[in-house]
Amino acid sequence: MFKLESTVKGIDQLDKEFLLKAEAHLNNLTKPVGSLGQLEELAKRIAGIKRTLKPVLKNKVIFTCAADHGVTEEGVSAYPREVTAQMVLNFLKGGAAVNVLANCVGARVIVVDMGVAEKLKVKNLKARVFKDKKINFGTKNMAQGPAMEREEAVKSIEAGIEVFEEEFKRGIDIAGTGDMGIGNTTASTAVTAALIGGKIEELTGRGTGIDDQGLIKKIEVIKKALAVNKPDTNDPIDVLSKVGGFELGGLTGIILAAACRKVPVVLDGFISGASALLAFNIEPKVRDYLIASHHSVERGHQAILSHLKLRPLLNLDMRLGEGTGAALAFHLAEASVRIMREMATFKSAGVSEKADL
């Protein structure tokens, strides 16, 4: 708990005066004020986090946290539980979508076993690619009782903090979050409902692609889990322990640690959003460090984005997870900071400024 508390204490709000300075710099570049829209807002946010008008994003890292969920016993997913472990090995072989997209932007992918339900046979792989932070072999069935012990919830968050700190020593200029876990949209929906409310029917999506009957069943299971566990809406760790997942805890820790280290965090979709919601409820100042990569088609994601007042950069009808949205948004983040660094000012380019009419 000390690691969590000390990390939270290290999170500061962004300097408003510096943000104004960054905005003034952008307004002085050879373009009409605000004409690059969200790219300018993104550049200002990154400059504010890093406290420099010439931010560099050399070291890009995506953290893909994986874990299994006992609630899959209720038949809430179109895929069997063993897919989680199989996909982790696929990540490590470089064969998944997140690997391809990360390679496009020069990002490294760190795969973290937070609670996969089997012992992974990881051989001949560099330690910096795979992190074994397994809290347990999957959560318990939250429809029958708490998904995990409170101590495990804290441990999962602190494991995420550890993962970030280990990689931070190698260099991180911008971080992305990703996930893998059959059943984790069920847990994320329950977490979202517990923390911000709303009708379960309006928050629940199809996850891996369940049919209409599967969706009805999933909604019933989430309602049951919330009724059985009665998570304390004022205590995010209680919510995580009652209806969350180990990968959500790990991502929560990564987000908190990034904010503490003044590193911008590019969120992927729904599961990353639910983790950001947990981090925000632990320390609201974390919001200043969050960048929403895209708008997931998962229903609950819009509720999270609205609650956190985050405007996504992309809307590509994606719902894969893994960190794919974060990888795509890294391109835009890189473009935005290069505008800050490389674009000429009116004065340096000898271009006339806007006339006063």
JORATA-V838560 format. One line per field, one symbol per residue. ss: DSSP state (a for helix, b for strand, c for the rest). A space follows every 50 residues. Layout:
BEGIN
ss=???
END
This chain:
BEGIN
ss=caaaaaaaaccccccaaaaaaaaaaaacbccccccccaaaaaaaaaaaaa cccccccccbbbbbbbbccaaaaaccccccccaaaaaaaaaaacccaaaa aaaaacbbbbbbbbbccccccccccccccbbbccccccccccccccccca aaaaaaaaaaaaaaaaaacccccbbbbbbbcccaaaaaaaaaaaaaccca aaaccccccccaaaaaaaaaaaaaaaaaaccccccaaaaaaaaccaaaaa aaaaaaaaaacccbbbbccaaaaaaaaaaaaacaaaaaabbbcbccccaa aaaaaaaacccccbcccccccccaaaaaaaaaaaaaaaaaaaccbaaaac ccccccc
END
